[in-house]
Each structure stands twice: as C-alpha cells, then as structure tokens.
Amino acid sequence: MALEHKPQVIVLDIGLPGADGYELARMLKQHPQLRHIRLVAHTGYGSPEDRRRALEAGFDAHLVKPAELEDLERRCAASAPGRPLL
C-alpha cells in the first residue's frame, strides 16, 4: 500500500498481529522508495526500552496511547524525517 499511495507520514501501531510494528518500520525504512516516509508510532508500549526499540527500528516519533491530537499533529508535521521526536 505504501508503494501505491506514497504517503508522507504513516501512523503505525507496534502491537500488530503477525509482523509487529518494529518489523514493519524496518521494512519501510529499508525500501529505497519509502525510506523518506515519516513514521510515527502510536502505541500502548511506552517504556524507555519501547522508545529505544522504536528509534532503532526507524520510527521518527513515538506516542503512547491515547495521544493528544496536538501531539500527533506536531509529530506528523515535523520537518525532517530521521530526526527523532521521541
């Protein structure tokens, strides 16, 4: 879907069935046509270890559910992919 739609931002949960959000983030960031996409984790996993894993997997931002709309908008609109907003 990402190749077809070419989004600027993907808001992604980490606790997914099958491949988790960490794995999906790695796959997206490794793809040459998709690595520019800003990835925002919106998850129930909020420990320091979870935040570290999100950054290592390629997420640009990490929000714990339920996130405030203002926080989500700010992280989605942040200018530079690859610059973490954890």
Secondary structure, 3 states (H helix, E strand, C coil): CHHHHCCCEEEECCCCCCCCHHHHHHHHHHCCCCCCCEEEEEECCCCHHHHHHHHHHCCCEEEECCCCHHHHHHHHHCCCCCCCEC
